[in-house]
């Protein structure tokens, strides 16, 4: 028998080494493409209840393989097998699918990541319990519909690929929506900017900028705001008021009251899209400037051609001629391009439907009506009138006729 090994205060007659268990398989979330440059770890964003979205077919999570452990030794020097880490199955919820290699979860459609009862879901119709503020940070949503239960606060942004519902207000925040939007409270503040590619329904717009590609429907009033709609604008419930600011529609506007007894300046445009008109005027100005430049180039070439008839041009004159010929070609091509754009835009304006402003109750002095580039500044109170373009001027008819 071997001599026992002496310990600190005793003797060791036998010893072994416990086995070390391998690492269990685990699920690691993948960072979406749009967050690749975000400094935070994706797990941290999920723990902080941030809105995280994936696009269709994007990888959502990866499952690691369990690892082998390290064998141990018993007191009789026998091997104790290493316990391998545990296998796990993907916690599959809605809107996700396991890839063929059983390694990843991918999104079946664009949507918001949600962990519900321990399962991974990507929901294209999602609800966020809270507001867009310091807790949420700036948000990008991808899916069919996002509902926000609280308000959007000052200085934050929300980009929505899909439809949006805000149950409270947008207060000095910037919002972009590719679909339709409903705001059940106010859109308010000089720094509030809302861009909607579909239709927008809201309660009140005050001191804000709103741009809508579809129709704009206001349930109460617009005050001191800049509102632009390619479709129609309707403000006929409750107060049904447009007061101050600039309201622009390429279609028709229906409102209960426009302006106020204080003769507040209220600019209302119907029949064209103001930014469209600004672009048209910019093209016309550039065409005119290029026309003058082209005439100057032609004059220069004519003089050089007169000289060339009498004698050969010097090297410097030949260089000038080459530059002038290039300038003539470039200006001519650009003018052809501008002519096509101007012609197309003018046809669009001429073919637009008959624009009208209908005031169901009162339009006060201080209201400036603009239709088809004609302007009418109201000097009196108009009651129940429809303003329209007729015989090259703006006329006011009884609204009941329309």
C-alpha positions in Angstrom: 0.0 0.0 0.0 1.2 3.4 -1.0 2.1 5.8 1.8 -0.8 8.3 2.3 -0.2 11.8 1.2 0.1 14.3 4.1 -2.3 17.2 4.1 -2.3 20.3 6.3 -3.6 18.6 9.4 -4.4 15.1 8.2 -3.6 12.4 5.6 -5.1 12.0 2.2 -5.8 8.3 1.5 -7.7 8.8 -1.8 -8.6 11.6 -4.2 -10.5 12.2 -7.5 -11.6 15.0 -9.9 -15.2 15.9 -10.5 -16.4 16.1 -14.1 -17.1 19.5 -15.7 -20.4 19.7 -17.4 -20.5 21.0 -21.0 -22.3 24.2 -22.0 -26.0 23.8 -22.7 -27.3 24.9 -26.1 -28.9 28.3 -26.1 -30.7 30.8 -28.2 -28.9 34.0 -29.3 -30.9 36.8 -30.9 -29.6 38.2 -34.2 -29.4 42.0 -34.7 -31.7 43.2 -37.5 -30.0 44.8 -40.5 -31.3 48.3 -39.7 -29.8 48.0 -36.2 -26.4 46.8 -37.3 -24.7 50.1 -36.4 -26.6 50.4 -33.1 -24.1 50.3 -30.2 -26.4 48.3 -27.9 -26.4 44.5 -27.7 -29.7 43.1 -29.1 -30.3 41.2 -25.8 -30.1 44.5 -23.9 -32.6 46.1 -26.3 -35.0 43.3 -25.7 -34.6 43.4 -21.9 -35.2 47.2 -22.0 -38.5 46.6 -23.9 -37.4 48.5 -26.9 -39.2 48.0 -30.2 -37.2 45.6 -32.3 -38.4 44.6 -35.8 -37.3 42.1 -38.5 -38.0 42.1 -42.2 -39.4 39.0 -44.0 -36.9 36.2 -44.3 -34.4 38.0 -41.9 -32.7 35.7 -39.3 -34.2 36.4 -35.9 -32.3 34.0 -33.6 -29.6 31.3 -33.7 -29.4 28.1 -31.7 -25.9 27.1 -30.5 -24.9 23.4 -30.1 -24.2 22.0 -26.7 -20.5 21.4 -25.9 -18.8 18.3 -24.4 -17.7 18.5 -20.8 -14.4 17.4 -19.1 -14.2 13.8 -17.7 -13.6 13.4 -14.0 -11.7 10.7 -12.0 -13.1 8.8 -9.0 -11.2 7.8 -5.9 -10.2 4.5 -7.5 -8.7 6.4 -10.5 -11.6 5.3 -12.6 -12.9 7.7 -15.3 -16.2 9.6 -14.7 -17.7 10.3 -18.1 -18.1 14.0 -19.0 -21.8 15.2 -18.9 -22.6 16.9 -22.3 -24.5 20.1 -22.3 -28.3 19.9 -22.8 -30.0 20.1 -26.1 -32.9 22.6 -26.5 -35.7 23.1 -29.0 -36.5 26.5 -30.5 -39.3 28.3 -28.6 -41.3 28.9 -31.8 -44.2 31.3 -31.7 -46.1 33.2 -34.4 -44.5 34.7 -37.5 -41.3 32.7 -37.3 -40.0 29.5 -38.9 -37.0 27.1 -38.2 -34.6 26.9 -41.1 -33.9 23.6 -42.7 -30.6 23.2 -40.9 -32.4 23.6 -37.6 -29.9 26.3 -36.7 -31.9 29.6 -37.1 -35.3 31.1 -36.7 -36.3 33.4 -39.6 -39.2 35.9 -39.9 -42.1 34.8 -42.1 -43.1 38.5 -42.5 -41.9 41.9 -41.3 -42.9 42.6 -37.8 -42.1 43.4 -34.2 -40.2 40.9 -32.0 -42.2 39.8 -28.9 -41.5 37.1 -26.3 -44.8 35.7 -25.2 -44.9 32.9 -22.6 -41.3 32.1 -23.4 -41.9 31.8 -27.2 -40.4 34.0 -29.9 -42.9 35.8 -32.1 -42.6 38.3 -35.0 -45.9 40.1 -35.1 -46.9 42.2 -38.1 -49.8 43.7 -36.1 -48.3 44.9 -32.9 -49.2 47.1 -29.9 -46.7 49.0 -27.8 -47.8 49.7 -24.3 -46.2 53.1 -23.7 -45.1 56.2 -25.6 -42.2 57.2 -27.8 -39.9 58.8 -25.3 -36.7 58.2 -23.3 -37.8 54.7 -22.5 -38.4 53.6 -26.1 -35.9 55.8 -27.8 -36.4 56.6 -31.5 -38.3 53.8 -33.2 -38.4 52.1 -36.6 -41.3 49.7 -37.1 -41.7 47.3 -40.0 -45.0 45.4 -40.4 -48.7 45.9 -41.1 -49.8 48.0 -38.1 -48.3 49.5 -35.0 -50.5 50.8 -32.2 -48.9 53.2 -29.6 -50.9 53.5 -26.4 -49.4 56.7 -25.2 -48.1 60.0 -26.7 -45.0 60.7 -28.8 -42.9 63.2 -26.9 -40.7 66.1 -27.9 -37.5 65.4 -29.9 -38.2 61.7 -30.7 -38.8 60.1 -34.1 -41.0 57.3 -35.3 -40.7 55.7 -38.7 -43.4 53.2 -39.6 -43.4 50.9 -42.6 -47.1 50.1 -42.5 -50.1 51.7 -40.7 -50.0 53.6 -37.4 -52.5 54.2 -34.6 -51.6 56.7 -31.8 -54.1 56.6 -29.0 -52.9 59.9 -27.5 -50.9 62.8 -29.1 -47.9 63.6 -31.2 -46.1 66.4 -29.3 -43.2 68.0 -31.1 -42.1 64.6 -32.5 -41.3 63.6 -36.1 -43.3 60.8 -37.6 -43.1 59.1 -41.0 -45.7 56.5 -42.1 -45.8 54.6 -45.4 -49.5 53.6 -44.9 -52.5 55.2 -43.2 -52.4 56.9 -39.8 -54.9 57.6 -37.0 -54.0 60.0 -34.2 -56.7 60.1 -31.5 -55.3 63.1 -29.8 -53.5 66.2 -31.0 -50.7 66.8 -33.4 -49.1 69.8 -31.8 -45.9 71.9 -31.6 -43.7 73.9 -33.9 -41.3 70.9 -34.1 -44.0 68.4 -34.8 -43.7 67.0 -38.4 -45.9 64.3 -39.6 -45.5 62.7 -43.1 -48.1 60.1 -44.2 -48.2 58.3 -47.5 -51.8 57.2 -47.1 -54.7 58.9 -45.4 -54.5 60.6 -42.0 -57.3 60.9 -39.4 -56.8 63.0 -36.3 -58.5 65.2 -33.8 -56.6 68.4 -33.8 -53.6 69.9 -35.6 -52.0 72.9 -33.9 -48.7 74.7 -34.8 -47.4 71.7 -36.7 -46.5 70.6 -40.2 -48.5 67.7 -41.7 -47.9 66.3 -45.2 -50.3 63.7 -46.5 -50.3 61.9 -49.9 -53.9 60.8 -49.4 -56.9 62.4 -47.7 -56.7 64.4 -44.5 -59.6 64.2 -42.1 -59.7 66.4 -39.0 -62.4 65.8 -36.4 -62.1 69.2 -34.6 -59.8 72.0 -35.9 -56.6 73.1 -37.5 -54.9 76.2 -35.9 -51.7 77.9 -37.1 -50.5 74.8 -38.9 -49.1 74.0 -42.3 -51.2 71.1 -43.8 -50.6 69.7 -47.2 -52.7 66.9 -48.8 -52.6 65.5 -52.3 -56.2 64.3 -51.7 -59.1 66.0 -50.0 -59.2 67.8 -46.6 -62.3 67.6 -44.4 -62.8 69.6 -41.2 -66.6 69.4 -40.6 -67.1 67.9 -37.1 -67.2 69.7 -33.8 -65.7 73.1 -34.3 -64.8 72.2 -37.9 -62.4 75.2 -38.0 -59.3 76.2 -40.1 -57.6 79.2 -38.5 -54.3 80.7 -39.4 -51.4 78.9 -41.1 -51.5 77.4 -44.6 -53.8 74.6 -45.7 -53.2 73.1 -49.1 -55.2 70.4 -51.0 -54.8 69.3 -54.6 -58.5 68.2 -54.4 -61.2 69.9 -52.4 -61.5 71.3 -48.9 -64.7 71.2 -46.8 -64.8 73.1 -43.5 -67.4 74.5 -41.1 -65.5 77.8 -40.5 -62.5 79.5 -42.0 -60.7 82.4 -40.2 -62.1 84.3 -37.3 -63.8 87.5 -36.2 -60.3 88.9 -35.6 -59.5 88.8 -39.3 -56.7 86.3 -38.7 -54.8 85.7 -41.9 -55.7 82.2 -43.1 -54.2 80.9 -46.3 -56.2 78.2 -48.1 -55.1 76.6 -51.4 -57.1 74.1 -53.5 -56.5 72.7 -56.9 -52.8 72.2 -56.8 -50.0 70.8 -54.7 -48.0 73.8 -53.6 -44.7 72.0 -53.6 -45.5 70.6 -57.0 -46.1 74.2 -58.2 -42.8 75.4 -56.7 -41.0 72.6 -58.5 -42.7 73.6 -61.8 -41.7 77.3 -61.3 -38.1 76.1 -60.5 -38.0 74.1 -63.8 -39.4 77.1 -65.8 -36.8 79.4 -64.3 -34.0 77.0 -65.1 -35.3 76.6 -68.6 -35.3 80.4 -69.1 -31.8 80.8 -67.7 -30.5 78.0 -69.9 -32.2 79.6 -72.9 -30.2 82.8 -72.3 -27.0 80.8 -71.7 -27.5 78.9 -75.0 -28.0 82.1 -76.9 -24.7 83.4 -75.5 -23.0 80.2 -76.5 -24.4 80.4 -80.0 -23.2 84.0 -80.4 -19.7 82.9 -79.3 -19.6 80.0 -81.8 -20.9 82.3 -84.6 -18.0 84.7 -84.0 -15.5 81.9 -84.0 -17.0 80.5 -87.2 -16.6 83.9 -88.8 -13.0 84.0 -87.9 -12.5 80.4 -89.0 -13.7 81.3 -92.5 -10.9 83.9 -92.9 -8.1 81.9 -91.2 -7.3 78.9 -89.1 -8.1 79.3 -85.4 -5.2 79.4 -82.9 -4.8 76.7 -80.3 -6.5 78.8 -77.6 -9.5 79.7 -79.9 -9.8 76.0 -80.8 -10.0 75.1 -77.1 -12.7 77.8 -76.6 -14.7 76.4 -79.6 -14.5 72.8 -78.1 -15.8 74.1 -74.8 -18.6 76.1 -76.4 -19.7 73.1 -78.5 -19.8 70.9 -75.4 -21.8 73.6 -73.5 -24.2 73.9 -76.4 -24.8 70.1 -76.4 -25.2 70.0 -72.6 -27.6 73.0 -72.5 -29.7 71.6 -75.4 -30.0 68.2 -73.8 -31.0 69.7 -70.4 -33.5 72.1 -72.0 -35.1 69.1 -73.8 -35.4 67.3 -70.5 -36.8 70.4 -68.7 -39.3 70.9 -71.6 -40.6 67.4 -71.1 -40.9 67.8 -67.4 -42.7 71.2 -67.6 -45.1 69.8 -70.3 -45.9 66.8 -68.2 -46.5 68.8 -65.0 -48.6 71.3 -66.8 -50.8 68.6 -68.3 -51.2 67.2 -64.8 -52.4 70.5 -63.5 -54.8 71.1 -66.4 -56.2 67.6 -66.0 -56.8 67.9 -62.2 -60.4 67.6 -61.0 -62.5 70.7 -60.4 -61.1 72.1 -57.2 -63.4 73.7 -54.6 -63.4 75.2 -51.1 -66.7 74.7 -49.3 -67.4 76.7 -46.1 -70.5 75.3 -44.5 -70.9 78.1 -41.9 -68.7 81.2 -42.1 -65.6 82.4 -43.9 -64.2 85.6 -42.3 -62.2 88.5 -43.7 -58.5 87.7 -43.6 -59.1 84.3 -45.3 -57.1 84.2 -48.6 -58.5 81.7 -51.1 -56.1 80.4 -53.8 -57.5 78.3 -56.6 -55.6 77.5 -59.8 -53.1 80.2 -59.1 -55.8 82.9 -58.8 -56.2 84.6 -55.4 -59.2 86.1 -53.6 -58.7 87.9 -50.2 -62.1 88.0 -48.4 -63.2 91.4 -47.3 -66.6 90.3 -46.0 -68.1 87.4 -44.1 -69.3 84.6 -46.5 -71.9 82.2 -45.2 -72.5 78.7 -46.6 -70.4 79.2 -49.8 -68.5 77.1 -52.2 -65.5 78.9 -53.8 -64.5 77.6 -57.2 -62.7 78.6 -60.3 -64.9 79.8 -63.1 -64.2 82.0 -66.2 -60.6 82.6 -65.1 -61.6 83.9 -61.7 -62.7 82.7 -58.2 -66.4 82.8 -57.6 -68.5 82.1 -54.5 -71.7 80.1 -55.0 -74.4 78.8 -52.6 -72.8 75.6 -51.1 -76.1 73.7 -51.4 -75.6 73.6 -55.1 -72.5 71.5 -54.7 
